[in-house]
Amino acid sequence: MRKFAAFALAGAFAFTLTAPVLAADPPKAANPQQERMKACNEKATGKTGDARKEFMSACLSGKDPAPKMTQQEKMTSCNKQAGAMKGDERKKFMSSCLSA
């Protein structure tokens, strides 16, 4: 029983000395594949099922497709581009911008 107590005390003492050293180790840097996976996961929020699988496959292989703009986003973008245009000029521009 004394041997066990001596070993336990020695182990506790050794751990007390090495704990600050173990805590000071910096976390390992993620490799590029892990970074790509993290970025693709963030971009894939809201996608589910086959759409998510297809997106993740393309994203991880480096074929990250640009997300399509919604009609509302297109309208906002075209309005900004139209700026101070008025009348027929603006109508013509908006028609071509929104159909592109």
Buried (B, 14 or more C-beta within 10 A) or exposed (E): EEEEEEEEEEEEEEEEEEEEEEEEEEEEEEEEEEEBBEEBEEBBEEEEEEEBEEBBEEBBEEEBEEEEEEEEEBBEEBEEEBEEEEEEEBEEBBEEBEEE
